[in-house]
Amino acid sequence: MSRPGIFRPPPPRNEPVLGYEAGSPEREEVQERLKAMAAEPLEIPVVIGGEEIRTGDTFDAVMPHDKEQVLAHVHKAGAAEVDRAIAA
């Protein structure tokens, strides 16, 4: 038992290590999430001072294991955005 001003945090515990074997629930969950992400590409803006800026000049972020599958359209920052970021 702790006394006033003396705290005893609980002992640390690591999360379980998952194997992701074929047919396991954790592997199925990852595969389903990848399918969902592939179906809805994100739009990632430039963020300067907490403000989202869409420059219109974008590149595609793709899945590392499937270069044909686009995950997101990422807006590029140009010189004007860099100057704004420095000022912010």
VMD Tcl script that builds the backbone (N, CA, C; Angstrom):
set m [mol new atoms 264]
animate dup $m
set s [atomselect $m all]
$s set {name element resname resid chain x y z} {
  {N N MET 1 A 0.836 -1.176 0.000}
  {CA C MET 1 A 0.000 0.000 0.000}
  {C C MET 1 A 0.882 1.241 0.000}
  {N N SER 2 A 0.439 2.276 -0.714}
  {CA C SER 2 A 1.239 3.491 -0.767}
  {C C SER 2 A 0.800 4.470 0.319}
  {N N ARG 3 A 1.705 5.337 0.681}
  {CA C ARG 3 A 1.428 6.384 1.662}
  {C C ARG 3 A 1.239 7.693 0.920}
  {N N PRO 4 A 0.671 8.696 1.559}
  {CA C PRO 4 A 0.518 9.993 0.883}
  {C C PRO 4 A 1.857 10.495 0.340}
  {N N GLY 5 A 1.885 10.801 -0.945}
  {CA C GLY 5 A 3.093 11.298 -1.598}
  {C C GLY 5 A 4.060 10.224 -2.058}
  {N N ILE 6 A 3.807 8.975 -1.731}
  {CA C ILE 6 A 4.667 7.884 -2.185}
  {C C ILE 6 A 3.820 6.982 -3.086}
  {N N PHE 7 A 4.139 7.014 -4.353}
  {CA C PHE 7 A 3.333 6.287 -5.324}
  {C C PHE 7 A 4.058 5.046 -5.802}
  {N N ARG 8 A 3.308 4.000 -6.000}
  {CA C ARG 8 A 3.871 2.757 -6.519}
  {C C ARG 8 A 3.140 2.396 -7.807}
  {N N PRO 9 A 3.769 2.701 -8.925}
  {CA C PRO 9 A 3.113 2.352 -10.189}
  {C C PRO 9 A 3.066 0.838 -10.356}
  {N N PRO 10 A 2.136 0.360 -11.154}
  {CA C PRO 10 A 2.082 -1.083 -11.386}
  {C C PRO 10 A 3.318 -1.541 -12.150}
  {N N PRO 11 A 3.687 -2.795 -11.990}
  {CA C PRO 11 A 4.859 -3.284 -12.736}
  {C C PRO 11 A 4.597 -3.234 -14.241}
  {N N PRO 12 A 5.636 -2.935 -15.041}
  {CA C PRO 12 A 5.442 -2.855 -16.492}
  {C C PRO 12 A 5.114 -4.225 -17.087}
  {N N ARG 13 A 4.262 -4.197 -18.104}
  {CA C ARG 13 A 3.931 -5.433 -18.825}
  {C C ARG 13 A 4.016 -5.152 -20.320}
  {N N ASN 14 A 4.650 -6.026 -21.024}
  {CA C ASN 14 A 4.722 -5.908 -22.478}
  {C C ASN 14 A 3.463 -6.499 -23.097}
  {N N GLU 15 A 3.109 -5.973 -24.266}
  {CA C GLU 15 A 1.994 -6.569 -24.984}
  {C C GLU 15 A 2.429 -7.924 -25.531}
  {N N PRO 16 A 1.494 -8.803 -25.793}
  {CA C PRO 16 A 1.883 -10.125 -26.301}
  {C C PRO 16 A 2.493 -10.024 -27.702}
  {N N VAL 17 A 3.449 -10.883 -27.967}
  {CA C VAL 17 A 4.082 -10.952 -29.282}
  {C C VAL 17 A 3.215 -11.855 -30.156}
  {N N LEU 18 A 2.766 -11.318 -31.279}
  {CA C LEU 18 A 1.899 -12.073 -32.179}
  {C C LEU 18 A 2.725 -12.668 -33.309}
  {N N GLY 19 A 2.351 -13.854 -33.750}
  {CA C GLY 19 A 3.122 -14.547 -34.775}
  {C C GLY 19 A 2.672 -14.272 -36.201}
  {N N TYR 20 A 1.423 -13.872 -36.390}
  {CA C TYR 20 A 0.854 -13.623 -37.718}
  {C C TYR 20 A 0.965 -14.835 -38.636}
  {N N GLU 21 A 0.798 -16.031 -38.072}
  {CA C GLU 21 A 0.840 -17.240 -38.879}
  {C C GLU 21 A -0.363 -17.268 -39.831}
  {N N ALA 22 A -0.226 -18.005 -40.912}
  {CA C ALA 22 A -1.327 -18.156 -41.867}
  {C C ALA 22 A -2.552 -18.701 -41.135}
  {N N GLY 23 A -3.689 -18.044 -41.362}
  {CA C GLY 23 A -4.942 -18.465 -40.744}
  {C C GLY 23 A -5.184 -17.884 -39.364}
  {N N SER 24 A -4.227 -17.136 -38.807}
  {CA C SER 24 A -4.403 -16.570 -37.466}
  {C C SER 24 A -5.286 -15.322 -37.528}
  {N N PRO 25 A -5.994 -15.009 -36.444}
  {CA C PRO 25 A -6.862 -13.825 -36.436}
  {C C PRO 25 A -6.095 -12.527 -36.672}
  {N N GLU 26 A -4.889 -12.411 -36.120}
  {CA C GLU 26 A -4.131 -11.180 -36.303}
  {C C GLU 26 A -3.698 -10.989 -37.759}
  {N N ARG 27 A -3.376 -12.084 -38.440}
  {CA C ARG 27 A -3.003 -11.974 -39.851}
  {C C ARG 27 A -4.226 -11.581 -40.688}
  {N N GLU 28 A -5.363 -12.174 -40.380}
  {CA C GLU 28 A -6.607 -11.853 -41.088}
  {C C GLU 28 A -6.958 -10.376 -40.905}
  {N N GLU 29 A -6.754 -9.869 -39.690}
  {CA C GLU 29 A -7.043 -8.460 -39.400}
  {C C GLU 29 A -6.158 -7.527 -40.229}
  {N N VAL 30 A -4.866 -7.859 -40.338}
  {CA C VAL 30 A -3.946 -7.046 -41.133}
  {C C VAL 30 A -4.337 -7.089 -42.609}
  {N N GLN 31 A -4.685 -8.258 -43.120}
  {CA C GLN 31 A -5.067 -8.379 -44.527}
  {C C GLN 31 A -6.342 -7.584 -44.826}
  {N N GLU 32 A -7.301 -7.619 -43.918}
  {CA C GLU 32 A -8.537 -6.853 -44.109}
  {C C GLU 32 A -8.255 -5.356 -44.100}
  {N N ARG 33 A -7.380 -4.927 -43.203}
  {CA C ARG 33 A -7.036 -3.499 -43.127}
  {C C ARG 33 A -6.318 -3.046 -44.389}
  {N N LEU 34 A -5.429 -3.867 -44.931}
  {CA C LEU 34 A -4.749 -3.525 -46.179}
  {C C LEU 34 A -5.741 -3.382 -47.327}
  {N N LYS 35 A -6.733 -4.270 -47.378}
  {CA C LYS 35 A -7.767 -4.170 -48.416}
  {C C LYS 35 A -8.548 -2.877 -48.273}
  {N N ALA 36 A -8.904 -2.519 -47.042}
  {CA C ALA 36 A -9.656 -1.288 -46.803}
  {C C ALA 36 A -8.835 -0.061 -47.192}
  {N N MET 37 A -7.554 -0.060 -46.861}
  {CA C MET 37 A -6.693 1.065 -47.213}
  {C C MET 37 A -6.516 1.177 -48.723}
  {N N ALA 38 A -6.434 0.059 -49.403}
  {CA C ALA 38 A -6.271 0.066 -50.856}
  {C C ALA 38 A -7.511 0.608 -51.542}
  {N N ALA 39 A -8.662 0.410 -50.943}
  {CA C ALA 39 A -9.923 0.835 -51.562}
  {C C ALA 39 A -10.162 2.336 -51.439}
  {N N GLU 40 A -9.532 3.007 -50.474}
  {CA C GLU 40 A -9.769 4.426 -50.240}
  {C C GLU 40 A -8.455 5.183 -50.084}
  {N N PRO 41 A -7.831 5.639 -51.180}
  {CA C PRO 41 A -6.595 6.415 -51.050}
  {C C PRO 41 A -6.844 7.707 -50.268}
  {N N LEU 42 A -5.900 8.070 -49.429}
  {CA C LEU 42 A -5.979 9.292 -48.644}
  {C C LEU 42 A -5.455 10.478 -49.440}
  {N N GLU 43 A -5.821 11.677 -48.990}
  {CA C GLU 43 A -5.215 12.894 -49.504}
  {C C GLU 43 A -4.451 13.506 -48.339}
  {N N ILE 44 A -3.140 13.662 -48.490}
  {CA C ILE 44 A -2.303 14.167 -47.406}
  {C C ILE 44 A -1.822 15.574 -47.768}
  {N N PRO 45 A -2.308 16.582 -47.030}
  {CA C PRO 45 A -1.899 17.958 -47.317}
  {C C PRO 45 A -0.567 18.304 -46.658}
  {N N VAL 46 A -0.030 19.456 -47.042}
  {CA C VAL 46 A 1.099 20.048 -46.337}
  {C C VAL 46 A 0.492 20.723 -45.108}
  {N N VAL 47 A 1.130 20.592 -43.948}
  {CA C VAL 47 A 0.617 21.234 -42.733}
  {C C VAL 47 A 1.648 22.237 -42.250}
  {N N ILE 48 A 1.226 23.503 -42.197}
  {CA C ILE 48 A 2.109 24.580 -41.746}
  {C C ILE 48 A 1.394 25.342 -40.643}
  {N N GLY 49 A 1.967 25.366 -39.478}
  {CA C GLY 49 A 1.365 26.078 -38.355}
  {C C GLY 49 A -0.022 25.565 -38.015}
  {N N GLY 50 A -0.251 24.275 -38.210}
  {CA C GLY 50 A -1.542 23.671 -37.908}
  {C C GLY 50 A -2.569 23.827 -39.026}
  {N N GLU 51 A -2.231 24.531 -40.089}
  {CA C GLU 51 A -3.152 24.746 -41.212}
  {C C GLU 51 A -2.847 23.753 -42.333}
  {N N GLU 52 A -3.894 23.108 -42.845}
  {CA C GLU 52 A -3.736 22.175 -43.958}
  {C C GLU 52 A -3.729 22.947 -45.277}
  {N N ILE 53 A -2.714 22.690 -46.088}
  {CA C ILE 53 A -2.574 23.378 -47.377}
  {C C ILE 53 A -2.515 22.342 -48.476}
  {N N ARG 54 A -3.391 22.493 -49.450}
  {CA C ARG 54 A -3.418 21.607 -50.616}
  {C C ARG 54 A -2.871 22.383 -51.805}
  {N N THR 55 A -1.672 21.996 -52.243}
  {CA C THR 55 A -0.983 22.744 -53.293}
  {C C THR 55 A -1.450 22.359 -54.693}
  {N N GLY 56 A -2.033 21.192 -54.846}
  {CA C GLY 56 A -2.429 20.718 -56.164}
  {C C GLY 56 A -1.315 19.971 -56.878}
  {N N ASP 57 A -0.085 20.153 -56.432}
  {CA C ASP 57 A 1.061 19.431 -56.990}
  {C C ASP 57 A 1.288 18.214 -56.097}
  {N N THR 58 A 0.911 17.035 -56.587}
  {CA C THR 58 A 0.939 15.841 -55.735}
  {C C THR 58 A 1.801 14.726 -56.308}
  {N N PHE 59 A 2.131 13.785 -55.434}
  {CA C PHE 59 A 2.745 12.526 -55.862}
  {C C PHE 59 A 2.008 11.403 -55.146}
  {N N ASP 60 A 2.127 10.202 -55.663}
  {CA C ASP 60 A 1.426 9.065 -55.082}
  {C C ASP 60 A 2.318 8.310 -54.106}
  {N N ALA 61 A 1.781 7.988 -52.941}
  {CA C ALA 61 A 2.436 7.100 -51.988}
  {C C ALA 61 A 1.855 5.711 -52.235}
  {N N VAL 62 A 2.715 4.744 -52.474}
  {CA C VAL 62 A 2.270 3.409 -52.853}
  {C C VAL 62 A 2.609 2.383 -51.778}
  {N N MET 63 A 1.957 1.217 -51.867}
  {CA C MET 63 A 2.269 0.115 -50.958}
  {C C MET 63 A 3.676 -0.393 -51.276}
  {N N PRO 64 A 4.504 -0.628 -50.261}
  {CA C PRO 64 A 5.870 -1.089 -50.525}
  {C C PRO 64 A 5.925 -2.431 -51.253}
  {N N HIS 65 A 4.955 -3.287 -51.012}
  {CA C HIS 65 A 4.982 -4.616 -51.617}
  {C C HIS 65 A 4.157 -4.690 -52.901}
  {N N ASP 66 A 3.451 -3.595 -53.255}
  {CA C ASP 66 A 2.646 -3.566 -54.476}
  {C C ASP 66 A 2.685 -2.141 -55.024}
  {N N LYS 67 A 3.692 -1.850 -55.825}
  {CA C LYS 67 A 3.929 -0.485 -56.308}
  {C C LYS 67 A 2.798 0.061 -57.180}
  {N N GLU 68 A 1.913 -0.787 -57.648}
  {CA C GLU 68 A 0.778 -0.342 -58.458}
  {C C GLU 68 A -0.375 0.156 -57.595}
  {N N GLN 69 A -0.367 -0.163 -56.302}
  {CA C GLN 69 A -1.473 0.179 -55.410}
  {C C GLN 69 A -1.185 1.497 -54.690}
  {N N VAL 70 A -1.974 2.525 -55.005}
  {CA C VAL 70 A -1.797 3.854 -54.411}
  {C C VAL 70 A -2.510 3.910 -53.063}
  {N N LEU 71 A -1.782 4.319 -52.016}
  {CA C LEU 71 A -2.364 4.495 -50.686}
  {C C LEU 71 A -2.799 5.926 -50.436}
  {N N ALA 72 A -2.053 6.892 -51.007}
  {CA C ALA 72 A -2.357 8.295 -50.740}
  {C C ALA 72 A -1.831 9.188 -51.849}
  {N N HIS 73 A -2.472 10.346 -51.976}
  {CA C HIS 73 A -2.014 11.413 -52.857}
  {C C HIS 73 A -1.451 12.488 -51.927}
  {N N VAL 74 A -0.143 12.727 -52.017}
  {CA C VAL 74 A 0.549 13.614 -51.092}
  {C C VAL 74 A 0.854 14.936 -51.782}
  {N N HIS 75 A 0.444 16.034 -51.162}
  {CA C HIS 75 A 0.726 17.359 -51.715}
  {C C HIS 75 A 2.168 17.742 -51.443}
  {N N LYS 76 A 2.848 18.270 -52.487}
  {CA C LYS 76 A 4.238 18.685 -52.369}
  {C C LYS 76 A 4.306 20.141 -51.907}
  {N N ALA 77 A 5.296 20.442 -51.089}
  {CA C ALA 77 A 5.544 21.821 -50.688}
  {C C ALA 77 A 6.548 22.435 -51.655}
  {N N GLY 78 A 6.279 23.662 -52.058}
  {CA C GLY 78 A 7.197 24.396 -52.921}
  {C C GLY 78 A 7.907 25.479 -52.125}
  {N N ALA 79 A 8.569 26.378 -52.822}
  {CA C ALA 79 A 9.326 27.450 -52.171}
  {C C ALA 79 A 8.422 28.329 -51.310}
  {N N ALA 80 A 7.221 28.616 -51.780}
  {CA C ALA 80 A 6.296 29.473 -51.019}
  {C C ALA 80 A 5.904 28.801 -49.699}
  {N N GLU 81 A 5.674 27.489 -49.735}
  {CA C GLU 81 A 5.307 26.764 -48.514}
  {C C GLU 81 A 6.489 26.695 -47.546}
  {N N VAL 82 A 7.701 26.556 -48.094}
  {CA C VAL 82 A 8.881 26.520 -47.237}
  {C C VAL 82 A 9.042 27.876 -46.539}
  {N N ASP 83 A 8.870 28.955 -47.266}
  {CA C ASP 83 A 8.963 30.290 -46.662}
  {C C ASP 83 A 7.901 30.470 -45.574}
  {N N ARG 84 A 6.689 30.009 -45.861}
  {CA C ARG 84 A 5.614 30.084 -44.856}
  {C C ARG 84 A 5.947 29.284 -43.613}
  {N N ALA 85 A 6.523 28.101 -43.800}
  {CA C ALA 85 A 6.884 27.258 -42.671}
  {C C ALA 85 A 7.967 27.915 -41.817}
  {N N ILE 86 A 8.941 28.544 -42.470}
  {CA C ILE 86 A 9.996 29.236 -41.743}
  {C C ILE 86 A 9.397 30.381 -40.924}
  {N N ALA 87 A 8.478 31.114 -41.527}
  {CA C ALA 87 A 7.832 32.225 -40.829}
  {C C ALA 87 A 6.966 31.750 -39.675}
  {N N ALA 88 A 6.388 30.576 -39.835}
  {CA C ALA 88 A 5.520 30.048 -38.780}
  {C C ALA 88 A 6.344 29.572 -37.616}
}
mol reanalyze $m
mol bondsrecalc $m
mol representation Tube
mol addrep $m
